[in-house]
Amino acid sequence: MSRFLAGMVCGAILLYVAMHYHVVRGTDGVFLVPKVSNGLSGIYTDIRDFQLMDWQQHKPLAAAMVKNGQTHPLEGSTMTTFRAQVDSLVEGLFD
């Protein structure tokens, strides 16, 4: 009986975290971002190799990160891609 109750408590805690937080894996490790709207969508996201197009597909996660002031992982991936695109454009214009 005690294993059943422990399983129920563990399940309830995991369901609460899944409903209220995004679990995000970035270059700095794994962290939690409070969701803007509660639900079971977007529970876990690996953002280490995200491009600008990926952020457009994960708008609720990006909004939650901006709202909670966790924009450091957001800036790194998009700015690197943006700089690479601008560099290739400039090289194309001057070659």
Secondary structure, DSSP 8 states (H G I E B T S, - for coil): -HHHHHHHHHHHHHHHHHHHEEEEEETTEEEEEE-SS-SSSS-EEE-TT--HHHHHHTHHHHHHHHHTT--HHHHHHHHHHHHHHHHHHHHHHH-
